[in-house]
Amino acid sequence: MNNQLFGVIVSVRGSVVDIRFDEYLPPIYSLLHADQGKIVIEVLAQLDAYRVRGIALTSTQGLARGMPVENTGGPLQAPVGKGILSRMFDVFGNAIDREAVPTDIQWRSVHSPPPPLVRRSTQSEIFETGIKVIDVLVPLERGGKAGLFGGAGVGKTVLLTEMIHNMIGHQQGVSIFCGIGERCREGEELYREMNQAGVLSNMVMIFGQMNEPPGARFRVGHAALTMAEYFRDDEHRDVLLLIDNIFRFIQAGMEISGLMGQMPSRLGYQPTMGTELSGLEERIANTDSGAITSIQAVYVPADDLTDPAAAHTFSHLSASIVLSRKRASEGLFPAIDPLQSSSKMATPGIVGERHYRLAQEIRRTLAQYEQLKDIIAMLGLEQLSPQDRKVVARARRLERFLTQPFFTTEQFTGMNGKLVSLKDSLDGCERILHDEFKDYPESALYMIGSVDEAILKAKSAKSAAKVSSETEIGTKPIVEANSQREIQNATDTDES
């Protein structure tokens, strides 16, 4: 037995473990095994010449002072290779989908530097999602980072799942879904849905769920990026990396920071939050060999976008999609706030003059409607000028046209999902702005795909109304005859 590789536990405080090594002190990020490999500890600090402090990546149940600890001699590693496709893993690379142990894989350290500037691509290209409101108002960048900001229960995970459905069909790349500190059932449901949709063959899932220690939740994002970098750099494929939820990564870092005894920063966040988030985000990049396009759900505590976690995340993104609780309560799904959401791609040089002009006109119309809402609430629609009434009619029709039935919610809504091309989305918005649908009811534009569906919807509604009115007219003579007969009978009774 090599004494250099073994140490002894001197203290255990929750997930924080101090270990004494008499001969050789393990480097930072080394992985240590205790209790015959059942408990895994990552070294985060060297306290003095003999002691290190680590954070446990597993439960510390059963750990005690005096127990031996083995130094593995390396950092945490993640599996990479063709064998990881269509599989589900935990932070240690163990398959958790009840299938056989994956073969044809290699192991790589989860700690790697971001690609150097000379390898990064400078081209700006649009990443089409098939979701109208995103493609028209908040276009995503291929190889960029987009954030889905929203409080609890406004539809971040549903939107993320819908993007997997829409993109995996017409993208030849790989999708990696990384669940950081989210609900266990979401992972199981997503795996089942992707399997039924037949898209699992080009997908990898990795989860560090909310019931796991902060160390595991903190490292699962790095493990997912190691897998994504393999497909980008070794196989030269485009990768779609979906992270749910990046706030839980910051939260896990905050827990570790508190456990390690660091002085808290603003609102209790860790002082190293900016560095930790940058270390993860800067690895997501578009290089000469391929692109990692990332879409990240960001939980916003108490719906406050000035919270340090949300503010730090904003600075890394090329597009910010803000979800609104108010729009969700009005039934406008996806509940994206078009006035708070933004994208650096929405410039004439990238999306084109027509697209840019239309997007600006839509924002202007919706902003004017937002300003008029207070007047409408106090005085009513009739008190507005004819010009303002036209603006309100256009804005309300635009709001409804920008809703869309999703494939992932078919079982709940009973509506078939729609994938809408950018051309159809722009044409529809342009025709609404030109008042082509001013005589159509607003409901005809709600939850449809292309705008032509509104014409069919309005026709079918009109024919249904006609049938019901004819039925009412047809029964009227019978009712009248019955009432006449009753009156006659009553008269006869009185006379007798």
C-alpha positions in Angstrom: 0.0 0.0 0.0 1.4 3.4 -1.0 1.1 5.8 1.9 1.4 8.8 -0.4 -2.1 8.0 -1.7 -3.8 7.6 1.7 -4.9 10.2 4.2 -7.0 10.2 7.4 -10.2 12.2 8.0 -9.8 14.7 10.8 -13.2 16.5 10.7 -16.6 16.2 9.0 -19.0 19.2 8.9 -22.0 18.5 6.7 -20.5 18.2 3.2 -17.1 19.7 4.2 -14.4 17.2 5.0 -10.9 17.9 6.3 -8.3 15.2 5.5 -4.7 14.9 6.8 -1.9 13.6 4.5 1.5 13.0 6.1 3.6 12.6 3.0 1.9 14.0 -0.2 -0.7 16.7 -0.3 -3.2 16.2 -3.2 -3.5 19.1 -5.7 -6.7 21.3 -5.9 -9.6 19.5 -7.8 -8.1 16.0 -7.0 -10.8 13.4 -6.3 -10.6 11.4 -3.1 -12.5 8.2 -2.3 -13.6 7.1 1.2 -15.6 4.2 2.6 -14.4 1.8 -0.2 -15.2 4.3 -3.0 -18.8 5.0 -1.9 -18.1 8.5 -0.8 -16.4 10.9 -3.3 -14.7 14.1 -2.1 -13.2 16.9 -4.3 -10.3 18.9 -2.9 -11.0 22.7 -2.9 -8.4 24.1 -0.5 -5.0 23.2 1.0 -5.2 24.4 4.6 -1.5 23.9 5.6 1.4 21.5 4.8 -0.6 18.5 5.9 -4.3 19.2 5.6 -6.7 19.6 2.7 -10.4 20.7 2.8 -12.8 19.1 0.3 -16.4 19.1 -0.6 -18.3 15.8 -0.8 -20.0 15.1 -4.1 -22.1 12.3 -2.5 -23.9 12.0 0.8 -21.5 11.9 3.8 -23.6 9.4 5.8 -21.4 6.9 7.6 -18.3 9.1 7.3 -16.3 9.4 10.6 -13.0 10.8 11.9 -10.1 8.5 11.6 -11.4 6.8 8.4 -8.8 6.3 5.6 -9.2 8.3 2.4 -7.6 7.3 -1.0 -6.3 9.9 -3.4 -7.3 8.8 -7.0 -4.5 10.9 -8.4 -6.7 12.9 -10.8 -9.7 15.2 -11.1 -13.4 14.3 -11.7 -13.8 12.9 -15.2 -16.7 12.6 -17.7 -17.3 9.9 -20.4 -17.0 11.0 -24.0 -17.4 9.1 -27.3 -20.1 7.7 -29.6 -21.1 5.3 -26.9 -22.7 8.1 -24.8 -25.4 8.9 -27.4 -29.0 8.1 -26.4 -27.9 7.6 -22.8 -28.6 9.3 -19.4 -25.8 9.9 -16.9 -25.1 11.3 -13.4 -22.2 13.7 -12.6 -19.8 10.7 -12.2 -20.6 9.3 -15.7 -22.6 6.4 -14.3 -25.5 5.4 -16.6 -28.8 6.0 -14.8 -31.2 4.8 -17.6 -31.3 1.1 -16.4 -29.4 0.1 -19.6 -26.1 -1.8 -19.9 -22.8 0.0 -19.1 -21.8 2.1 -22.1 -18.9 0.9 -24.3 -16.7 2.7 -26.8 -16.1 5.6 -24.5 -13.1 7.6 -23.2 -12.8 9.6 -19.9 -11.8 13.2 -19.8 -11.3 15.8 -17.1 -14.2 18.1 -16.5 -11.8 21.0 -15.9 -10.6 22.4 -19.3 -9.9 26.0 -20.4 -12.2 27.8 -22.9 -11.0 27.8 -26.6 -8.4 30.5 -27.4 -9.5 33.6 -29.3 -7.7 32.5 -32.5 -9.9 29.4 -32.7 -13.2 31.3 -32.3 -15.4 31.9 -35.3 -16.5 35.5 -36.0 -19.5 34.7 -38.3 -23.0 35.6 -37.1 -25.7 33.1 -38.2 -29.4 32.8 -37.2 -30.5 29.7 -35.4 -34.2 29.1 -36.4 -36.4 27.5 -33.8 -39.8 27.3 -35.5 -41.4 29.3 -32.6 -42.9 32.5 -34.0 -42.3 35.0 -31.2 -38.6 33.9 -30.8 -37.7 33.8 -34.5 -39.3 37.2 -35.3 -38.5 39.3 -32.2 -35.6 37.5 -30.4 -33.6 35.6 -33.1 -31.1 33.2 -31.6 -27.4 33.0 -32.7 -25.8 29.8 -33.9 -23.0 29.2 -31.4 -24.4 31.8 -29.0 -26.0 31.7 -25.6 -29.7 32.4 -25.0 -31.3 32.7 -21.6 -34.9 31.9 -20.6 -35.6 34.2 -17.7 -38.7 33.6 -15.5 -40.1 32.8 -12.1 -41.4 29.5 -11.0 -44.2 27.9 -13.2 -44.2 30.3 -16.2 -43.0 27.7 -18.7 -39.2 27.6 -18.9 -38.9 23.8 -19.0 -41.8 23.5 -21.5 -40.2 26.0 -23.9 -36.8 24.2 -23.6 -38.4 20.8 -24.3 -40.2 22.3 -27.3 -36.9 23.6 -28.8 -35.4 20.1 -28.6 -38.5 18.7 -30.4 -38.3 21.4 -33.1 -34.6 21.5 -33.7 -33.5 17.9 -33.5 -35.6 17.1 -36.6 -33.8 19.6 -39.0 -30.4 19.9 -37.3 -27.8 17.2 -38.0 -26.0 17.9 -34.7 -26.2 16.5 -31.2 -28.4 17.7 -28.3 -27.1 17.6 -24.8 -29.6 18.2 -22.0 -28.1 19.1 -18.6 -30.4 19.2 -15.6 -28.9 21.2 -12.7 -30.8 21.0 -9.5 -34.2 20.4 -11.1 -37.0 18.0 -10.2 -36.3 14.2 -10.7 -39.6 13.6 -12.5 -38.6 16.1 -15.2 -35.6 14.0 -16.2 -37.7 10.8 -16.4 -40.5 12.5 -18.3 -38.0 14.1 -20.8 -36.3 10.7 -21.4 -39.6 9.0 -22.1 -40.9 11.8 -24.4 -37.6 11.9 -26.4 -37.7 8.1 -26.7 -41.3 8.1 -28.0 -40.5 11.0 -30.4 -37.6 8.9 -31.8 -34.9 11.6 -31.3 -33.0 9.9 -28.5 -30.3 8.6 -30.9 -28.8 12.1 -31.3 -29.1 13.1 -27.6 -27.2 12.8 -24.3 -28.8 13.6 -20.9 -26.9 14.3 -17.7 -28.5 15.2 -14.4 -27.5 16.5 -11.0 -30.9 16.6 -9.4 -32.1 18.8 -6.5 -31.9 16.1 -3.9 -28.1 15.6 -4.6 -25.4 17.4 -2.5 -24.2 20.9 -3.7 -20.9 19.5 -4.9 -22.6 17.2 -7.5 -25.0 20.0 -8.7 -22.0 22.4 -9.0 -20.0 20.0 -11.2 -22.7 18.6 -13.5 -22.5 21.6 -15.8 -18.8 21.1 -16.3 -19.3 17.4 -17.1 -22.0 18.3 -19.7 -19.6 20.8 -21.3 -16.9 18.2 -21.5 -19.2 16.0 -23.5 -20.3 18.9 -25.8 -16.6 19.9 -26.4 -15.9 16.3 -27.6 -18.6 16.4 -30.3 -17.5 19.9 -31.3 -13.7 19.5 -31.4 -13.3 15.7 -32.2 -16.3 15.0 -34.4 -16.7 18.5 -35.8 -20.5 18.5 -35.2 -22.8 21.3 -34.1 -24.0 20.8 -30.5 -27.2 22.2 -28.9 -26.6 22.4 -25.2 -29.7 22.9 -23.1 -29.2 23.8 -19.4 -32.1 23.7 -16.9 -31.4 25.6 -14.7 -28.3 27.8 -14.6 -29.5 29.6 -11.4 -29.2 26.2 -9.6 -25.5 26.2 -10.6 -25.0 29.6 -8.9 -27.1 28.4 -6.0 -24.9 25.3 -5.6 -21.8 27.5 -5.7 -23.4 29.7 -3.0 -23.9 26.6 -0.8 -20.3 25.4 -1.2 -19.0 28.9 -0.5 -20.9 29.1 2.7 -19.8 25.6 3.8 -16.2 26.5 3.0 -16.5 29.5 5.3 -16.0 32.3 2.6 -17.4 35.8 3.4 -20.7 36.2 1.6 -21.2 38.9 -1.0 -24.3 40.9 -2.0 -27.6 39.2 -1.0 -25.7 36.2 0.4 -24.2 35.1 -2.9 -20.6 33.8 -3.1 -17.8 36.4 -3.7 -16.5 34.3 -6.6 -19.9 34.1 -8.4 -18.7 36.1 -11.5 -15.6 34.0 -11.9 -17.4 30.6 -11.5 -20.1 31.6 -14.0 -17.6 32.9 -16.5 -15.5 29.7 -16.2 -18.6 27.7 -17.3 -20.1 30.2 -19.9 -16.8 30.9 -21.8 -16.4 27.3 -22.7 -19.6 27.6 -24.8 -18.3 28.9 -28.0 -18.4 28.9 -31.8 -15.0 27.7 -33.2 -13.5 26.7 -36.5 -14.4 23.1 -36.0 -18.1 23.4 -34.8 -20.4 25.3 -32.6 -22.0 24.8 -29.2 -25.3 26.7 -29.1 -26.6 27.0 -25.6 -30.1 27.7 -24.4 -30.3 28.1 -20.6 -33.3 28.4 -18.3 -32.7 31.0 -15.6 -34.9 31.0 -12.6 -35.4 34.6 -11.4 -35.9 34.8 -7.6 -39.1 36.7 -6.8 -39.3 37.7 -10.5 -36.6 40.4 -9.8 -34.4 40.8 -12.8 -32.0 43.0 -10.8 -31.0 40.0 -8.6 -27.2 39.5 -8.8 -27.6 35.9 -10.2 -29.9 37.1 -13.1 -27.7 40.3 -13.7 -24.5 38.3 -13.9 -26.1 35.8 -16.3 -27.4 38.6 -18.6 -23.9 39.7 -19.3 -22.9 36.4 -21.0 -25.9 36.1 -23.3 -26.5 37.0 -27.0 -30.3 36.7 -26.5 -32.5 37.2 -23.4 -36.0 35.7 -23.5 -38.0 37.0 -20.6 -41.1 35.0 -19.6 -44.0 37.0 -18.0 -46.3 35.7 -15.3 -49.0 38.3 -16.4 -49.0 36.9 -20.0 -49.2 33.3 -18.7 -52.2 34.3 -16.6 -53.9 35.7 -19.8 -53.4 32.4 -21.6 -50.8 33.8 -24.1 -48.4 30.9 -24.5 -45.4 30.9 -24.9 -45.6 33.6 -22.2 -42.7 35.6 -23.7 -42.6 39.3 -22.9 -41.7 40.9 -26.3 -40.8 44.3 -24.8 -38.4 43.0 -22.2 -36.8 40.3 -24.4 -33.9 41.2 -26.6 -31.3 39.8 -29.0 -28.0 41.2 -30.3 -28.8 39.5 -33.6 -31.8 41.7 -34.3 -29.9 44.2 -36.5 -30.4 44.9 -40.3 -26.9 43.6 -41.1 -27.7 40.1 -39.7 -31.5 39.5 -40.1 -32.0 41.7 -43.1 -33.8 45.1 -43.6 -37.3 43.7 -43.9 -37.1 41.5 -40.8 -35.6 44.3 -38.8 -38.2 46.9 -39.9 -41.1 44.5 -39.1 -39.7 43.6 -35.7 -39.3 47.3 -34.8 -42.9 48.0 -36.0 -44.3 45.1 -33.9 -42.4 46.3 -30.8 -43.7 49.9 -31.4 -47.3 48.7 -31.8 -47.2 46.6 -28.6 -45.5 49.4 -26.7 -48.2 51.9 -27.7 -50.9 49.4 -26.6 -49.1 49.0 -23.3 -49.3 52.8 -22.7 -53.0 52.9 -23.7 -54.0 50.1 -21.3 -54.4 52.5 -18.3 -56.6 54.8 -20.3 -58.7 51.9 -21.5 -59.1 50.6 -17.9 -60.3 54.0 -16.6 -62.3 55.4 -19.5 -63.0 52.5 -21.9 -62.0 51.8 -25.5 -64.7 54.2 -26.9 -62.8 57.3 -25.5 -59.7 56.6 -27.6 -59.1 58.4 -30.9 -59.8 56.3 -34.1 -56.1 56.1 -34.7 -55.4 54.7 -31.2 -58.3 52.2 -31.6 -56.6 50.9 -34.7 -53.3 50.5 -32.8 -55.1 48.5 -30.1 -56.8 46.3 -32.6 -53.5 45.5 -34.4 -51.6 44.9 -31.1 -54.3 42.5 -29.7 -54.2 40.5 -33.0 -50.4 40.5 -33.0 -50.4 39.2 -29.4 -52.7 36.4 -30.3 -50.9 35.5 -33.5 -47.6 35.2 -31.6 -49.1 32.4 -29.5 -48.5 28.9 -30.7 -49.6 25.3 -29.8 -46.6 23.2 -28.8 -45.8 19.5 -29.6 -44.8 18.9 -25.9 -48.2 20.1 -24.6 -50.5 18.2 -27.1 -51.6 15.7 -24.4 -52.7 18.6 -22.1 -54.3 21.0 -24.6 -55.6 18.6 -27.2 -54.2 20.9 -30.0 -51.7 19.6 -32.5 -48.2 21.3 -32.2 -47.1 23.7 -35.0 -43.7 24.4 -36.4 -43.7 27.7 -38.3 -41.0 28.9 -40.7 -39.5 32.3 -40.3 -41.0 33.4 -43.7 -44.5 32.4 -42.6 -44.1 34.2 -39.3 -42.9 37.4 -40.9 -45.6 37.3 -43.6 -48.3 36.9 -40.9 -47.1 39.8 -38.8 -46.8 42.0 -41.9 -50.4 41.2 -43.0 -51.7 42.0 -39.5 -49.9 45.3 -39.4 -51.4 46.2 -42.8 -54.9 45.7 -41.2 -55.7 42.7 -43.5 -57.4 40.9 -40.5 -59.1 43.9 -38.9 -62.6 42.4 -39.7 -61.6 38.9 -38.3 -62.3 38.1 -34.6 -59.2 38.1 -32.4 -59.9 34.5 -31.4 -59.3 33.4 -35.0 -55.6 34.3 -34.6 -55.2 32.6 -31.2 -53.1 29.4 -31.1 -52.5 28.9 -34.8 -49.5 28.2 -37.0 -49.3 30.3 -40.2 -51.7 33.3 -40.6 -53.7 31.5 -43.3 -55.1 29.2 -40.6 -57.0 32.2 -39.2 -59.0 32.5 -42.4 -60.1 28.8 -42.2 -60.7 29.1 -38.4 -62.9 32.2 -38.9 -64.9 30.4 -41.7 -65.5 27.3 -39.6 -66.6 29.5 -36.7 -69.0 31.4 -38.9 -70.5 28.2 -40.4 -70.9 26.7 -36.9 -72.7 29.9 -35.8 -74.9 29.8 -38.9 -75.9 26.2 -38.2 -76.7 26.9 -34.5 -78.8 30.0 -35.5 -80.7 27.9 -38.1 -81.4 25.3 -35.5 -82.8 28.0 -33.2 -85.0 29.4 -36.0 -86.2 25.9 -36.9 -87.4 25.2 -33.4 -89.0 28.6 -33.0 -92.3 27.8 -34.8 -92.7 24.6 -32.7 -92.2 26.6 -29.5 -94.7 29.3 -30.7 -97.2 26.6 -31.7 -96.9 25.0 -28.3 -97.4 28.3 -26.5 -100.4 29.2 -28.7 -101.9 25.8 -27.9 -101.3 26.4 -24.1 -103.1 29.8 -24.3 -106.0 28.3 -26.2 -106.4 25.5 -23.7 -106.3 28.0 -20.8 -109.0 30.1 -22.6 -111.2 27.1 -23.1 -110.9 26.1 -19.5 -111.9 29.6 -18.3 -115.0 29.7 -20.6 -116.1 26.3 -19.4 
